[in-house]
Amino acid sequence: MGVHHEASVARLLADTGYGAESIRDALDRGGWELCSRDCGYAGAPTSITNNIRKHHKKEA
């Protein structure tokens, strides 16, 4: 999973065709949130933190 989907459940879902609807369900049900940096990434709070560290270094 790490190699093919950036170790991300959200990326796995998107890459296998379950993206938008499944992610929206996870956001609606709670437990997942959107990245505060408006990049469109969604995931559990720990995943959001990792996303910010990996992809928003210059903005931090």
FISE-476933 format. One record per atom (N, C-alpha, C, O): residue number from 0; residue in one letter; atom name; x, y, z. Coordinates in steps of 0.001 Angstrom, whole numbers. Last residue first. Layout:
% residues N
+-----+------+------+---------+---------+---------+
!  nr ! rest ! atom !       x !       y !       z !
+-----+------+------+---------+---------+---------+
! NUM !    A !   CA !       X !       Y !       Z !
...
+-----+------+------+---------+---------+---------+
% end
This chain:
% residues 60
+-----+------+------+---------+---------+---------+
!  nr ! rest ! atom !       x !       y !       z !
+-----+------+------+---------+---------+---------+
!  59 !    A !    N !    4199 !   25831 !    6119 !
!  59 !    A !   CA !    4170 !   25679 !    7580 !
!  59 !    A !    C !    4895 !   26764 !    8273 !
!  59 !    A !    O !    4960 !   26776 !    9502 !
!  58 !    E !    N !    4565 !   25925 !    3417 !
!  58 !    E !   CA !    3509 !   26763 !    3981 !
!  58 !    E !    C !    3515 !   26776 !    5503 !
!  58 !    E !    O !    2895 !   27648 !    6114 !
!  57 !    K !    N !    6500 !   24071 !    2800 !
!  57 !    K !   CA !    6806 !   25483 !    2551 !
!  57 !    K !    C !    5797 !   26416 !    3194 !
!  57 !    K !    O !    6117 !   27568 !    3488 !
!  56 !    K !    N !    5157 !   21647 !    3377 !
!  56 !    K !   CA !    6340 !   22061 !    4147 !
!  56 !    K !    C !    6605 !   23551 !    4009 !
!  56 !    K !    O !    6904 !   24222 !    4997 !
!  55 !    H !    N !    2982 !   20212 !    2470 !
!  55 !    H !   CA !    2820 !   21645 !    2722 !
!  55 !    H !    C !    3986 !   22199 !    3540 !
!  55 !    H !    O !    3800 !   23133 !    4319 !
!  54 !    H !    N !    3350 !   17488 !    2239 !
!  54 !    H !   CA !    3007 !   18254 !    1047 !
!  54 !    H !    C !    2884 !   19756 !    1256 !
!  54 !    H !    O !    2700 !   20496 !     289 !
!  53 !    K !    N !    4134 !   16326 !    4714 !
!  53 !    K !   CA !    4717 !   15883 !    3440 !
!  53 !    K !    C !    4518 !   16869 !    2296 !
!  53 !    K !    O !    5416 !   17063 !    1477 !
!  52 !    R !    N !    2669 !   17665 !    6720 !
!  52 !    R !   CA !    4126 !   17534 !    6819 !
!  52 !    R !    C !    4772 !   17223 !    5478 !
!  52 !    R !    O !    5818 !   17775 !    5137 !
!  51 !    I !    N !      59 !   17308 !    5736 !
!  51 !    I !   CA !     603 !   18661 !    5888 !
!  51 !    I !    C !    2128 !   18608 !    5952 !
!  51 !    I !    O !    2805 !   19412 !    5312 !
!  50 !    N !    N !    -137 !   14511 !    5876 !
!  50 !    N !   CA !    -292 !   15198 !    4598 !
!  50 !    N !    C !     318 !   16598 !    4664 !
!  50 !    N !    O !    1018 !   17016 !    3741 !
!  49 !    N !    N !      66 !   14105 !    8648 !
!  49 !    N !   CA !    1103 !   13582 !    7755 !
!  49 !    N !    C !    1055 !   14271 !    6395 !
!  49 !    N !    O !    2100 !   14581 !    5823 !
!  48 !    T !    N !   -2345 !   15344 !    9423 !
!  48 !    T !   CA !   -1060 !   15833 !    9929 !
!  48 !    T !    C !      80 !   15372 !    9033 !
!  48 !    T !    O !     963 !   16160 !    8695 !
!  47 !    I !    N !   -4137 !   13638 !    8117 !
!  47 !    I !   CA !   -4095 !   15062 !    7760 !
!  47 !    I !    C !   -2770 !   15662 !    8212 !
!  47 !    I !    O !   -2140 !   16409 !    7463 !
!  46 !    S !    N !   -3674 !   11283 !    9496 !
!  46 !    S !   CA !   -3358 !   11356 !    8066 !
!  46 !    S !    C !   -3279 !   12798 !    7592 !
!  46 !    S !    O !   -2441 !   13136 !    6755 !
!  45 !    T !    N !   -4678 !   11993 !   11989 !
!  45 !    T !   CA !   -3259 !   11665 !   11860 !
!  45 !    T !    C !   -2820 !   11731 !   10405 !
!  45 !    T !    O !   -1714 !   12184 !   10110 !
!  44 !    P !    N !   -7464 !   12384 !   11341 !
!  44 !    P !   CA !   -6613 !   13477 !   11810 !
!  44 !    P !    C !   -5109 !   13198 !   11684 !
!  44 !    P !    O !   -4350 !   14091 !   11307 !
!  43 !    A !    N !   -8205 !   10690 !    8227 !
!  43 !    A !   CA !   -8232 !   10755 !    9682 !
!  43 !    A !    C !   -7274 !   11860 !   10134 !
!  43 !    A !    O !   -6368 !   12233 !    9389 !
!  42 !    G !    N !   -8941 !   12673 !    5270 !
!  42 !    G !   CA !   -8500 !   11498 !    5999 !
!  42 !    G !    C !   -8680 !   11676 !    7489 !
!  42 !    G !    O !   -9231 !   12674 !    7954 !
!  41 !    A !    N !   -8440 !   14340 !    2176 !
!  41 !    A !   CA !   -9328 !   13973 !    3277 !
!  41 !    A !    C !   -8783 !   12733 !    3952 !
!  41 !    A !    O !   -8232 !   11848 !    3298 !
!  40 !    Y !    N !   -7308 !   17068 !     233 !
!  40 !    Y !   CA !   -7000 !   15791 !     881 !
!  40 !    Y !    C !   -7966 !   15570 !    2038 !
!  40 !    Y !    O !   -8273 !   16496 !    2788 !
!  39 !    G !    N !   -7710 !   19574 !    -774 !
!  39 !    G !   CA !   -8667 !   18552 !   -1153 !
!  39 !    G !    C !   -8413 !   17200 !    -520 !
!  39 !    G !    O !   -9203 !   16274 !    -702 !
!  38 !    C !    N !   -6237 !   21661 !      69 !
!  38 !    C !   CA !   -5659 !   20886 !   -1033 !
!  38 !    C !    C !   -6600 !   19785 !   -1507 !
!  38 !    C !    O !   -6335 !   19132 !   -2517 !
!  37 !    D !    N !   -6690 !   23465 !    2230 !
!  37 !    D !   CA !   -7513 !   23511 !    1010 !
!  37 !    D !    C !   -6899 !   22785 !    -190 !
!  37 !    D !    O !   -7025 !   23239 !   -1327 !
!  36 !    R !    N !   -5480 !   23063 !    4628 !
!  36 !    R !   CA !   -4725 !   23846 !    3641 !
!  36 !    R !    C !   -5420 !   23883 !    2282 !
!  36 !    R !    O !   -4815 !   24286 !    1289 !
!  35 !    S !    N !   -6802 !   21325 !    6223 !
!  35 !    S !   CA !   -7053 !   22745 !    6463 !
!  35 !    S !    C !   -6334 !   23641 !    5462 !
!  35 !    S !    O !   -6555 !   24852 !    5447 !
!  34 !    C !    N !   -8243 !   18496 !    4757 !
!  34 !    C !   CA !   -7022 !   19221 !    5088 !
!  34 !    C !    C !   -7333 !   20711 !    5200 !
!  34 !    C !    O !   -8042 !   21274 !    4367 !
!  33 !    L !    N !  -11277 !   17247 !    6203 !
!  33 !    L !   CA !  -10532 !   17777 !    5061 !
!  33 !    L !    C !   -9297 !   18510 !    5558 !
!  33 !    L !    O !   -9302 !   19079 !    6649 !
!  32 !    E !    N !  -11670 !   14212 !    8116 !
!  32 !    E !   CA !  -11831 !   15642 !    7903 !
!  32 !    E !    C !  -11043 !   16038 !    6665 !
!  32 !    E !    O !  -10243 !   15259 !    6146 !
!  31 !    W !    N !  -13205 !   11412 !    9734 !
!  31 !    W !   CA !  -12350 !   11981 !    8700 !
!  31 !    W !    C !  -12652 !   13463 !    8597 !
!  31 !    W !    O !  -13743 !   13917 !    8943 !
!  30 !    G !    N !  -14949 !   11225 !   11858 !
!  30 !    G !   CA !  -13704 !   10481 !   11906 !
!  30 !    G !    C !  -12706 !   10954 !   10866 !
!  30 !    G !    O !  -11496 !   10903 !   11090 !
!  29 !    G !    N !  -18171 !   11218 !   10208 !
!  29 !    G !   CA !  -17213 !   11633 !   11226 !
!  29 !    G !    C !  -15981 !   10750 !   11220 !
!  29 !    G !    O !  -15981 !    9662 !   10644 !
!  28 !    R !    N !  -19907 !   10881 !    8164 !
!  28 !    R !   CA !  -20091 !   10046 !    9359 !
!  28 !    R !    C !  -19150 !   10426 !   10498 !
!  28 !    R !    O !  -19337 !    9986 !   11633 !
!  27 !    D !    N !  -18940 !   12627 !    6202 !
!  27 !    D !   CA !  -20282 !   12822 !    6767 !
!  27 !    D !    C !  -20474 !   12065 !    8073 !
!  27 !    D !    O !  -21134 !   12560 !    8987 !
!  26 !    L !    N !  -16439 !   11490 !    5603 !
!  26 !    L !   CA !  -16515 !   12850 !    6132 !
!  26 !    L !    C !  -17854 !   13087 !    6828 !
!  26 !    L !    O !  -17903 !   13675 !    7908 !
!  25 !    A !    N !  -17250 !    9033 !    4592 !
!  25 !    A !   CA !  -16375 !    9070 !    5772 !
!  25 !    A !    C !  -16382 !   10453 !    6409 !
!  25 !    A !    O !  -16336 !   10570 !    7634 !
!  24 !    D !    N !  -18750 !    9897 !    2352 !
!  24 !    D !   CA !  -19390 !    9141 !    3432 !
!  24 !    D !    C !  -18556 !    9202 !    4715 !
!  24 !    D !    O !  -19101 !    9401 !    5801 !
!  23 !    R !    N !  -16675 !   11037 !     839 !
!  23 !    R !   CA !  -17772 !   11887 !    1322 !
!  23 !    R !    C !  -18518 !   11201 !    2472 !
!  23 !    R !    O !  -18878 !   11851 !    3453 !
!  22 !    I !    N !  -15246 !    8718 !     258 !
!  22 !    I !   CA !  -14622 !    9771 !    1065 !
!  22 !    I !    C !  -15689 !   10689 !    1635 !
!  22 !    I !    O !  -15611 !   11078 !    2800 !
!  21 !    S !    N !  -17108 !    7370 !   -1316 !
!  21 !    S !   CA !  -16624 !    6777 !     -73 !
!  21 !    S !    C !  -15997 !    7808 !     843 !
!  21 !    S !    O !  -16193 !    7776 !    2058 !
!  20 !    E !    N !  -17415 !    9198 !   -3485 !
!  20 !    E !   CA !  -18558 !    8787 !   -2661 !
!  20 !    E !    C !  -18109 !    8223 !   -1317 !
!  20 !    E !    O !  -18680 !    8569 !    -283 !
!  19 !    A !    N !  -14686 !    9529 !   -4483 !
!  19 !    A !   CA !  -15530 !   10631 !   -4033 !
!  19 !    A !    C !  -16661 !   10206 !   -3104 !
!  19 !    A !    O !  -16841 !   10801 !   -2041 !
!  18 !    G !    N !  -13382 !    6546 !   -4688 !
!  18 !    G !   CA !  -12993 !    7849 !   -4199 !
!  18 !    G !    C !  -14067 !    8740 !   -3634 !
!  18 !    G !    O !  -14333 !    8713 !   -2433 !
!  17 !    Y !    N !  -13277 !    4055 !   -5663 !
!  17 !    Y !   CA !  -14230 !    4296 !   -4580 !
!  17 !    Y !    C !  -14075 !    5694 !   -4005 !
!  17 !    Y !    O !  -14599 !    5980 !   -2929 !
!  16 !    G !    N !  -11333 !    3424 !   -7532 !
!  16 !    G !   CA !  -12663 !    3785 !   -7995 !
!  16 !    G !    C !  -13688 !    4028 !   -6914 !
!  16 !    G !    O !  -14869 !    4194 !   -7220 !
!  15 !    T !    N !   -8796 !    3065 !   -6647 !
!  15 !    T !   CA !   -9549 !    1859 !   -6987 !
!  15 !    T !    C !  -11013 !    2152 !   -7329 !
!  15 !    T !    O !  -11832 !    1237 !   -7407 !
!  14 !    D !    N !   -7823 !    5568 !   -5997 !
!  14 !    D !   CA !   -7148 !    4813 !   -7053 !
!  14 !    D !    C !   -7929 !    3582 !   -7496 !
!  14 !    D !    O !   -7739 !    3105 !   -8614 !
!  13 !    A !    N !   -9462 !    6234 !   -3800 !
!  13 !    A !   CA !   -9538 !    6997 !   -5048 !
!  13 !    A !    C !   -8950 !    6205 !   -6216 !
!  13 !    A !    O !   -9527 !    6181 !   -7303 !
!  12 !    L !    N !   -8604 !    4319 !   -1899 !
!  12 !    L !   CA !  -10004 !    4407 !   -2319 !
!  12 !    L !    C !  -10129 !    5116 !   -3662 !
!  12 !    L !    O !  -10828 !    4640 !   -4557 !
!  11 !    L !    N !   -5870 !    5018 !   -1707 !
!  11 !    L !   CA !   -6273 !    3665 !   -2108 !
!  11 !    L !    C !   -7707 !    3682 !   -2627 !
!  11 !    L !    O !   -7990 !    3116 !   -3683 !
!  10 !    R !    N !   -6083 !    7622 !    -691 !
!  10 !    R !   CA !   -5520 !    7409 !   -2030 !
!  10 !    R !    C !   -5892 !    6022 !   -2563 !
!  10 !    R !    O !   -6197 !    5876 !   -3746 !
!   9 !    A !    N !   -7158 !    6994 !    1835 !
!   9 !    A !   CA !   -7894 !    7874 !     921 !
!   9 !    A !    C !   -7394 !    7704 !    -509 !
!   9 !    A !    O !   -8197 !    7648 !   -1440 !
!   8 !    V !    N !   -5109 !    5491 !    2943 !
!   8 !    V !   CA !   -6388 !    4841 !    2658 !
!   8 !    V !    C !   -7195 !    5686 !    1673 !
!   8 !    V !    O !   -7843 !    5146 !     776 !
!   7 !    S !    N !   -1769 !    5670 !    2047 !
!   7 !    S !   CA !   -2959 !    6440 !    2372 !
!   7 !    S !    C !   -4217 !    5672 !    1988 !
!   7 !    S !    O !   -4369 !    5252 !     841 !
!   6 !    A !    N !     785 !    5139 !    1076 !
!   6 !    A !   CA !     424 !    4710 !    2434 !
!   6 !    A !    C !    -828 !    5421 !    2938 !
!   6 !    A !    O !    -931 !    5737 !    4123 !
!   5 !    E !    N !     757 !    5724 !   -1644 !
!   5 !    E !   CA !    1338 !    6706 !    -710 !
!   5 !    E !    C !     979 !    6403 !     744 !
!   5 !    E !    O !     881 !    7321 !    1559 !
!   4 !    H !    N !      33 !    3508 !   -3098 !
!   4 !    H !   CA !   -1023 !    4457 !   -2709 !
!   4 !    H !    C !    -541 !    5463 !   -1668 !
!   4 !    H !    O !   -1342 !    5994 !    -898 !
!   3 !    H !    N !    2240 !    1893 !   -3667 !
!   3 !    H !   CA !    1258 !    2159 !   -4709 !
!   3 !    H !    C !     243 !    3245 !   -4367 !
!   3 !    H !    O !    -348 !    3839 !   -5269 !
!   2 !    V !    N !    3788 !    1818 !   -1303 !
!   2 !    V !   CA !    4397 !    2106 !   -2595 !
!   2 !    V !    C !    3358 !    2560 !   -3615 !
!   2 !    V !    O !    3590 !    3521 !   -4349 !
!   1 !    G !    N !    1960 !    1213 !     746 !
!   1 !    G !   CA !    2828 !    2381 !     823 !
!   1 !    G !    C !    3386 !    2793 !    -522 !
!   1 !    G !    O !    3448 !    3980 !    -842 !
!   0 !    M !    N !     827 !   -1190 !       0 !
!   0 !    M !   CA !       0 !       0 !       0 !
!   0 !    M !    C !     870 !    1253 !       0 !
!   0 !    M !    O !     553 !    2237 !    -668 !
+-----+------+------+---------+---------+---------+
% end
